[in-house]
Amino acid sequence: MTEKIIIFDFGSQYTQLIARRIRELNVYSEILPFNADLQLDDSVKAIILSGSPFSVTDEKALQINLDKFMGKVPVLGICYGAQYIANHYGGKVQRSNKREYGKAALRQLQSKDPFFKNIAADSQVWMSHGDTIMEIPSGFELLAGTDSIDVAVFKSEAARFEKPVYCIQFHPEVTHSLEGKELLRNFVEDIAACDGNWTPASFVKDTVENLRNKIGTEKVLMALSGGVDSTVGAMLLKKAIGDNLFCFFIDNGLLRKDEYEEVLASYEGMGLNIRGIDSKQLFWDGLANVSDPEKKRKIIGKLFIDVFEEASEQFENVTWLGQGTIYPDVIESVSVHGPSVTIKSHHNVGGLPEKLKLKIVEPLRMLFKDEVRKVGKELDIPNAILSRHPFPGPGLAIRILGDITPEKVSLLQAADEIFIDNLRSSGLYDEVWQAATILLPIQSVGVMGDERTYEKTIVLRAVSSVDGMTAEWSPLPHDFLAKVSSEIINNVKGINRVVYDISTKPPATIEWE
């Protein structure tokens, strides 16, 4: 049984970071909404209560039943979690006159406590809270404060709970808390007594075994995109069920230049049972004269279902649909605050399972993107696939602003090839999270030779990120950008202007549509 730490999410922007930090210690962590009904078993080694934008003093403060787990496993309350515990057990919590935000140094630290093993007496931590714990509850002891607050860390006394409870009013999961990872390590290894044996190799072994038990001798259909997630998911399924996995790779006419042929050859070289489907014209026809980005996404999604449904009829007795869902997709589908605003539709195979009457199998649904790559490496998947930048499901359709035509696709593919090839040859490809080339629906005046031109504009975009949730624009060297711009304008007929996007996410998104 895999040991795990459960993180109850109260809506903090940092909750995913907590999970990632725990997993970096080779311990499996899982995020649950604050109101989830957890059944404790021997696999749960500890529980963490996250921070929150809410105040425990609000009438509508998020509530959790502490009695279900306090004293049964070690507990760590972070910010809101700490304030909630203090308030629940009779301490005093009140709104601060000002939001306590930024760097602080721990003071009066009880260094003999295992929580502070190898932690400096004035360790820098990161504060971000609007409530302050003025008095800790009876049965708890103070371990540390800062210059601005008396209560920064406190814990339960031995007589209060059978298992220890630690509460902190700062965020150890962010890099601004310089020894935050060590604090979490002390909690995970010394207090929760985790073995730290959750590795890519153990994940592959356990997942393959579980897939075999779940699927048995039944057949699985899976559409592959050429991206990391679907490829790693397919290889796990192949390892588990062999030739009972049937894969499709659909050319929707919106891929990068020569990508269809190159990726199909890679898959065949990996021993996957895969079939390529040329549906370029179908998608181009379906998108004709459509400029609205949401309509584009929906048309592509529906056409994808139609193509997949037709292809699936070639097989009998298929009962499963494989998908490359990863953990951020799962987390974002469960909102702590209620219904979320849809920024843009995600391209997926929504509707397929019901239409084809298939059960879903998602081998990667509990992994973050970087963990997927590590598992792929464990499976000996070629680095050319593992290192590929994320590419949107609707492909170049959302990088061509305005309506889609085969001529525009060809134009963008040519410019995109120059950008990506130069990133690779300059050693910059692996330094950015994602690079994109966007074709704008505007024309501008230019001069080529002695002739006046009136041609299209290409936008280059490159961003740095960890998981795509936030992103900074990449400061690519000016001489590199000049070289790419010159090559595109000189070699792609129809383009006379190249610009570089220097917007961050948020407020901008990575893609333009």
C-alpha positions, 0 to 999 in steps of 0.5 A: 500500500503506497503511503500518502499525505493528504492535503485538504485544500481551502482555496490557497493559491499555493496548495499545488505547491505543497503537493509538489514539495511533498512529492519531491521528497519521494512521498505521494501526496494528494489534494482533496477539497476541504469538505471531502469525506476522507476515510482514514486507513493505514496508507494515510501517514499525515494530513496538511491543512492548506492556506486560504483567501478566507478568514476564520472570523468570517461567517461563511468561513470554510469548515472542516471536521477536525475530530475525524483525524486530529490525534489519529495521524500527525497534522500540519496546519499552514496559515488558514489551517493553523488559524482554524485549529487555533480558533477551533480549540479556544485560541484567539484569532483576529483580523490584522490591521494590515495584511502580513505579507513578505519576508520575515525571520523566525525568532525564539525558535525551539531548536530541540524540536524535531520540526526544526532539525537543521533549521537556522535560528533566524530562518527566513520565511514567507508570510501571506495572511490577513488573520493573526493568532493572538493566543494559542489554545490550551494544550498547545505550546509556542515554538517560534515567533517573528519580529512582527508576530508573537505566534509563528509556530506552535504545536500540541503538547504530548498530553493533548493528542496522541499524534502531534499537531504543528501549526505555522503562520507562514508558507514553507512551500514557496521558495521565499521560505529559504528552508521551507523544504527542510521544514517539510522534510522534517515533518514528512520524515521525522514526524510523519515517519514516511519512508520516501519510497515513491519514485518513478520506478515504483510508480511504473511498477504499481501502475502497471500492476493496477492497470492489469488488474483493472483492465484484464484482457479487455481492449483499450482505444486511445488517441495520441497527440504526439505530446508527453502526456498521451505518449507516456500514458500509452506506454504504461498501458502497453506495458500493462496490456500489450497488443490489447491497446489500439492507438490512433494519431489523427492529422487534423491539418493543424499540426506543425510542419511534417509533425504527422509523419515524424511522430507516427514514425516515432510511435511505430519505433516504440512498438505501439499498435498505432494507426494514422488517420489523414483528416486534414480536409475534413477539419479545414472544411469544418473550420471554413469562415469561422473566426470565433476561438470558442467556435473553433475549439468546439468544431475541432472537438466535435470533428475529433469525436466523429473521426474517432467514432468512425475509426473505433468501429473497426474494432470489436469488444473494445470497452475502455477509452485511454486518456492522458489526463494529468493531475492539474486537470483533476484539481482544476475540475473541483473548485473550492469556491464553487463554479469557476469562470471558464477562460476558454474551453479545453480541447479534450474528448468530452462526449466520447465515453458516453457516445461509445459506451466506454469506460475511462482509464487515465494512467497519469491522472495523479501526476504533475507534468514534470512527474510525467516526464520522469515516468517517461524517462523510466519507460525509455521513451525517446527524449525527442518526445519527452522534451517536446514543448506543450502543444494545444489540442486545437493546434494551429487553429488557435494560433491563426487569429481569424478564419482558417485556410490551408494557405494560412496553415502552410504560412504559419507552419513555415514560420513556426519551423524556422522559429523552433529549428533556431531554438534547437540549434541555438541550445535555447529550446530546453530553456523555455517551457513553450514556444509558439508562432502566431499569425495575425489577421492584419497586414502592414506596409513593408518594403522588399527591394524596391517594391512596396509590400502589404503583407501579414505579421507573425508574432513569436512567443516564448515563455518560462514556466513550471506547469503552465499555471503561471508564466513569464515571457522568456528574455531571448537574446536580441541577436537570436530574435533578429536572426529568426525575424530575418529568416522568416521575412526572407523565406516565408512569402507573405510575411513582412513583419515579425514581433515578439510577445512580452506578456506574462500569464496572468494577465495574458494567457500563453496562447492568444486564443 
